[in-house]
Amino acid sequence: MQDMIKRIVEADAEARALEEANKKAADEERRRIDEEAAAIYQKYMDKAKEEISKSEAYLEKRTDRKLKDVSVKQESALIKLKADYEQNRDRWVDEIVSRVTG
């Protein structure tokens, strides 16, 4: 009987030790999975930030180019308007005066 109780106690101790080892292993596996998930997340976030940075640089260059194109067109239009004014102002003034005085 004593031997039987001793075996039961030993089996219980072994079961508790095994349960504790399994719990530690599960906790370690959870920690490893969390670390791996964080590393994967960080990798994709770094890649996304790099892509965003490239896109921003491209868009900024494209916007600068378009702004320069618009500025050149505006400058060209201004030069043309000034030239038209210089060439036609006397005629326009005479025409306005003639229409007003009728």
Secondary structure by P-SEA (a helix, b strand, c coil): caaaaaaaaaaaaaaaaaaaaaaaaaaaaaaaaaaaaaaaaaaaaaaaaaaaaaaaaaaaaaaaaaaaaaaaaaaaaaaaaaaaaaacaaaaaaaaaaaaac
